[in-house]
Amino acid sequence: MKKWFAVLVLFLCAAAGFAQNTQKVEFALFVSPTCVHCNNLKREYWPKLKEKYKDAVHFTEYDLSVDGNHLIFMETAKAYGLTEGLGYPAAAVGKTFLMGYPTQIGTYAETAIERALLLGEKTDVRTEASAQGEPEKAFKKITFWAIVGAGLIDGINPCAFAVIVFFISFLTVYKYNRREIVLVGAAYCFAVFCAYLLLGLGVFKFLYAMRGFSYVIKGFYILTAGLCLLFFALSVYDFWVYFKTKKADGMLLQLPIGLKTRIHKIMGFFLRDKNKSALRLTLAALAVGFGVSLVEAVCTGQVYVPTCVLIMQDPAFRARAAFYLVLYNLMFIVPLIAVFVLALAGYESKGFNDFLKKHLGLTKLLLCAVFLGLFVLLVGNI
């Protein structure tokens, strides 16, 4: 009986080992549709490799342009001990992680497969659910109210606020009536919202395009964090200047005289002739809104660009990032809408100017808080 029992144990062990070794090896390929080498690999090498090992290997292709897949790629690379110098195409098979075609993947993919089959190695590909843990916690630092606050504070940024006060003064001097102010104000606010949204989407597109180059994207994050720290220091200086002099003349973070003059010219060129049809007046106000936004973005972008970078810190959450971008820009135009509503209620530009001067120190303090907060969050997520 002992002999038969020993034979049975050996048979079961052999069967278990055989079953383990006959399990298909996982081969994970990470590619991007915009990557030339990825496309070459898929055309020249990928079909042949899959055909050769179709009975022994389970092949999975991850398109890095699809939501979530880039996060899986980053976390999988991290599981293999790689956090720097990442690029694609890349492949994970067994205990081997390969990057580049035809260099590593074209040369060593079959060797890695044979080794994984021989030794029964498992491929450590992180699923989307397991990969999202830590990055999602970091992303949740970008709260709803943080985005609301940043947008509102940027909206009362002296750069943007001074422009809208001049705009109200301009409409008053040229004797626009209530109906025309409603028409022009609505078109102007809509144009500002669209212009800044497009600028933000441009930043998003850049970050999405660069996400495969870890050194470039990390350098961009570090540069943005450094700019936030610089703007924080300049805002502290501006607050000190205002505290000592009660004037804005010596402040550093403000629109240069040349850009202010250009904004005034844009408004005058499109809106000096108010005797236009409703359609032409609306189109003129839209043109002014776009033109002014592009010019004053030199100043307001000091808050906007770091916020966009922070929102995009993890590109796996595109839908939520897009929502935050829209939310930020809606909050940015809330002060503009409020000024137009107050102007319709009878408030004059002098009152708005007095309000701006009276609370200039407070706005600088709020900007200090925003820049410092952005710096801390950016550094914490780099």
Number of C-alpha atoms within 10 A of each C-alpha: 6 7 8 9 10 11 12 12 12 12 12 12 12 12 12 12 12 11 10 14 17 15 15 18 23 22 23 22 23 21 27 18 11 11 12 13 17 21 17 14 18 16 11 12 15 17 11 12 16 15 10 11 16 12 12 17 21 14 17 12 13 18 16 22 15 11 15 21 21 23 21 23 30 18 23 23 22 14 14 15 10 13 13 12 11 19 18 21 26 21 25 26 27 22 16 19 23 22 19 18 19 16 10 15 23 17 13 14 19 15 12 21 22 16 16 23 22 11 12 18 19 18 19 20 22 18 15 17 9 11 19 20 10 10 17 13 10 15 21 11 13 18 12 13 9 17 20 17 17 24 26 19 21 28 22 24 24 23 20 23 19 17 19 24 21 18 20 22 17 18 20 15 10 12 12 16 13 12 11 16 19 16 16 25 25 17 21 28 24 18 23 25 21 19 21 25 19 12 18 23 16 13 17 22 12 12 21 16 13 15 19 22 15 16 15 14 19 16 12 15 21 16 13 22 24 15 17 26 19 15 22 23 15 17 24 18 18 25 23 16 18 19 13 9 11 14 14 18 11 12 16 14 19 20 21 13 9 8 14 18 11 15 22 16 15 18 21 14 12 17 22 14 11 17 10 11 9 14 10 14 20 20 17 21 24 24 20 26 24 19 18 26 25 17 16 20 19 14 19 24 18 18 22 22 18 22 28 23 20 24 26 22 23 20 21 23 18 17 11 14 21 18 12 22 23 19 16 28 25 22 20 28 24 16 22 22 17 11 21 22 15 13 21 16 10 8 14 16 21 13 12 21 14 11 11 19 17 12 12 22 22 13 20 25 18 19 24 23 17 23 25 19 16 25 24 14 17 22 14 9 14 13
